[in-house]
Amino acid sequence: MSPERLAPPYFAQWESPRLIPAFLAGRLAETDPRWPLSGAATPEEYGRWAGHLCGMACLQMVMAARGEHFPIHALRRAVQGHGGYVERDGEIRGLIYAGAVAWLE
């Protein structure tokens, strides 16, 4: 199995599975060549949020297993709209589970 096609449904907070070790070692997420698949508007948005989206990657896997496919940033924006992520003073706070559950309901 190629590194770009892990066992479905597999998602991470980065779009390029083969680059995950490099991202964990400090490579900037903005350099992910597959960032547009995330639904982020820009590489900068992708990079800013990548370290905060492990919960959304889990949700993405569950939904994909049920046949529902959403880019990770579409999920993030929906959950954020219910308080699942809060941006304050340039900082990202979340995943706040109450907000995620509110959206899921």
C-alpha positions in Angstrom: 0.0 0.0 0.0 1.4 3.4 -0.9 2.0 5.9 1.8 -0.5 8.3 0.2 -3.2 5.6 0.4 -3.4 4.2 3.9 -6.2 1.8 5.0 -9.5 3.6 4.5 -10.9 5.5 6.1 -7.7 7.1 7.4 -7.3 10.8 7.9 -4.8 12.9 9.8 -4.7 16.6 10.4 -2.2 16.8 7.5 -3.1 15.8 4.0 0.1 14.1 3.1 0.5 11.0 5.2 4.1 10.3 4.1 5.1 13.8 5.4 3.7 13.3 8.9 7.1 12.4 10.4 8.5 15.6 8.9 5.7 17.7 10.2 6.1 16.3 13.7 9.9 17.0 13.4 9.2 20.7 12.6 8.5 21.0 8.9 6.0 23.8 8.3 2.5 22.5 7.4 2.2 25.2 4.8 4.6 23.3 2.7 2.3 20.3 2.4 1.7 20.0 -1.4 -1.7 18.5 -0.8 -3.0 21.3 1.5 -5.9 22.2 -0.9 -7.5 18.9 -0.2 -8.1 20.0 3.3 -10.6 22.7 2.4 -8.4 25.5 3.8 -8.6 28.7 1.9 -4.8 29.3 1.9 -1.6 27.4 2.9 -1.3 29.8 5.8 -4.8 28.9 7.1 -3.8 25.2 6.7 -0.6 25.7 8.6 -2.1 27.7 11.4 -4.8 25.1 12.1 -2.9 21.8 11.4 -1.7 21.3 14.9 -5.2 21.7 16.4 -7.2 19.3 14.2 -6.5 15.8 15.5 -10.0 15.7 16.9 -11.4 16.7 13.5 -9.3 14.0 11.9 -10.9 11.4 14.2 -14.4 12.8 13.4 -13.5 12.7 9.7 -12.7 9.0 10.0 -15.9 8.2 11.8 -18.0 10.1 9.2 -16.1 8.5 6.3 -16.7 5.1 7.7 -20.4 6.0 7.6 -20.2 7.1 4.0 -20.1 10.9 4.8 -17.1 12.7 3.4 -16.1 16.2 4.4 -12.8 18.1 4.1 -11.2 18.6 7.5 -11.6 22.4 7.4 -15.3 22.1 6.5 -15.7 20.1 9.7 -13.6 22.5 11.7 -15.6 25.5 10.5 -18.9 23.8 11.3 -17.8 22.7 14.8 -16.2 26.2 15.4 -19.5 27.8 14.6 -20.9 25.9 17.7 -18.0 26.9 20.0 -15.9 23.8 19.3 -12.9 26.0 18.6 -12.4 29.5 20.0 -9.9 32.0 18.6 -8.8 34.6 21.2 -5.9 37.0 21.1 -4.4 35.1 18.1 -4.6 31.8 20.0 -6.6 28.8 19.0 -8.4 27.0 21.9 -10.1 23.7 21.3 -11.3 21.1 20.5 -14.0 22.0 23.0 -16.1 18.8 23.1 -19.4 20.6 24.0 -19.2 22.6 20.8 -18.5 19.5 18.8 -21.3 17.6 20.3 -23.7 20.5 19.8 -22.8 20.4 16.0 -23.2 16.6 15.9 -26.6 16.8 17.4 
